């Protein structure tokens, strides 16, 4: 799956990974990078920058109060490239959003369902003070406006509960950058603690995989995605240990992805349908796979052959 591939109804420009940091400060600026004199992380690390934007939103709320903070967040002038802040109140109502017709809507209703029918509202409402990643398809303000089909991309929102309110912002994912980084992190956890460490990484409530799993399950179960997006771990003899569809667990990875999967290197390799001999793999595939001392760890998208 590449960054421009059409997956079903809406183009998904897909994926990247998370770091942390809780900021505080008084005073304010219209620039998210200078609020309270705190330097922003680089936008080249979009997950870290997203967390920074949310932290700064909470700091603004603490320093100025809710009314002044909402006056800022509800203005289109608050949009910072692809980043903007949304706020949801104790009644699950959107009270902060730069698009005026989103204000006043219940996130449990249609505003909490993406254009492909995925209901992400409950995932947002499950966020705690520690934060939660929630991916869904939404309009990227850099590439278009509501109603422009090409502007809808896979967004990963970081949502934090504070004083009963939910503060969130998000960035738009690029698969070509994200999948190799995710698998590299998975491989590092495997080297340190084996499969158990990988599962802990995937199940971390603040980890990106927790948010991706319900999203992928929805898209895999509907006609919006012609195939499967999944992560896979296979033993050196090829037995699949993990897959989003449990019916594939225990089967041979070569039967699923074709013999080209064995060309994976310790550094990681993109494997496509074109890498397999005729009729020996999926009809379409883009999978990043690492060989970690014989264990194959990968993620990507494929359709059955």
HELIX and SHEET records of a PDB file:
HELIX    1   1 UNK A   35  UNK A   37  5                                   3    
HELIX    2   2 UNK A   46  UNK A   64  1                                  19    
HELIX    3   3 UNK A   66  UNK A   73  1                                   8    
HELIX    4   4 UNK A   76  UNK A   78  5                                   3    
HELIX    5   5 UNK A  100  UNK A  102  5                                   3    
HELIX    6   6 UNK A  110  UNK A  112  5                                   3    
HELIX    7   7 UNK A  121  UNK A  125  1                                   5    
HELIX    8   8 UNK A  149  UNK A  151  5                                   3    
HELIX    9   9 UNK A  175  UNK A  202  1                                  28    
HELIX   10  10 UNK A  208  UNK A  220  1                                  13    
HELIX   11  11 UNK A  246  UNK A  248  5                                   3    
HELIX   12  12 UNK A  253  UNK A  257  1                                   5    
HELIX   13  13 UNK A  259  UNK A  263  5                                   5    
HELIX   14  14 UNK A  273  UNK A  275  5                                   3    
SHEET    1   A 2 UNK A   6  UNK A   7  0                                        
SHEET    2   A 2 UNK A  10  UNK A  11 -1                                        
SHEET    1   B 5 UNK A  94  UNK A  96  0                                        
SHEET    2   B 5 UNK A  86  UNK A  88 -1                                        
SHEET    3   B 5 UNK A 165  UNK A 172 -1                                        
SHEET    4   B 5 UNK A 152  UNK A 162 -1                                        
SHEET    5   B 5 UNK A 132  UNK A 139 -1                                        
SHEET    1   C 5 UNK A 240  UNK A 242  0                                        
SHEET    2   C 5 UNK A 228  UNK A 234 -1                                        
SHEET    3   C 5 UNK A 295  UNK A 303 -1                                        
SHEET    4   C 5 UNK A 284  UNK A 292 -1                                        
SHEET    5   C 5 UNK A 269  UNK A 272 -1                                        
END                                                                             
